[in-house]
Amino acid sequence: MSMPPILEAIIYHAMYVFGNHLHVSNGEKHFTTRDSGIVVTFEQECVLGPNDQQFILAKLEYVGWIEEILELNYGVLNSIIFFYNWMKASYTRSNAIIKRNEHNFTLVNFNSLTPISNQSFAFPIHVEQVVFLANPKEKGWKVVLRKDPHGK
């Protein structure tokens, strides 16, 4: 991967990968189900607050949905990449974007999208498929339900 990929990429609208059947979000307009929701969890060193100088290792969740599925060709190696809209984990203060409820379910505020950038991608091995349900107790928040992959 020391060289750039061939300029032409293959675009997919759906893909079955690692036990999940995933769709891009704009391809689901006429479906009754949604298969584009994903969660990516990364470990990252971070501080607890703006005045804190001590770093801790934390698991941060990025929750969103797939916008594009691309296959990049590096000559002898092909790589699948998901580009997605996401909300980065922010668990603190009143402006939290992601939080946990009393039953330990993840809740997401979809009014706080992070703009698509060069960091808005993930490899299929990193993603978990999720479903978003409206939270009747809090307007604008959705409950994130994880889905077990098929064949696992």
Steps between C-alpha positions, in 0.01 A plus 500: 500500500798729460367605160164670430211291369399485135281804433187303414312355798213253494188632675263262678147573625489196729744244631497185710812509715600333830146375561329835433291606204572872462344761271590859424247733661362660181424154359253429780233755412244237398592238764309436820824408678827689528832319460738797479550569873846426638709548813878513498686472833861614530734523796652844530699696757302800620462738793191520718465877483657820364708557817608137538859415403482125564423277201288188533434221250130511411273317257330756278196414292426657165136446404356569155385361170672398178497753216729315255659158462813514285743235380846645442751317280868514598618271220535164680288607797135609509358679802137571596435831678178637652449877499243604755330789677570473869469645845823477698472390860452792737368374831541805719308808602160614380614506135563124489449341160517139621396380844395186688162461664422323827477164312846554343360555149683749281295809408599733215394857425472514119488880500881510535651353184874527445577631149629239255879523487805287425435331838146388408593149396537153647601157381236222514691314773451796737124552472206353687157522345239685706137604480373838621168523686326821600523567873149589621635656821738752334425685178785497247674201661509148357580171670786304338430127484790277405436208267680168526659404167353196322713188512677602819 
